[in-house]
Amino acid sequence: MDWDPIGVCDDPHCADEYDSYVLTMYSILRQRKSEAAVLEFLQETYERIMGGIVEHEKIRKIAAKFLEIDVTHDEIHHRSV
């Protein structure tokens, strides 16, 4: 796992630890926002979780991986109403 700022990915009791910001990241990806927007969100999330500051360069690879996710064919936006 590339994004595990508090080091809990191997603990099954913490499987949902990062769920609280999935919708926000999804929204950023769905709106096709820039790498800068993803970096800003990850940085703000890291600062909130860890209480410290992380440089953009340290999370740039993670942001790039998020930007590779194709959400254009997801079920949420292709459901009949």
Protein Blocks (a to p, Z undefined) as FASTA:
>chain_A
ZZlfkopmmpmklmmmmmmmmmmmmmmmmnopafklmmmmmmmmmmmmnopacdfklmmm
mmmmmmmpccklcfklmccZZ
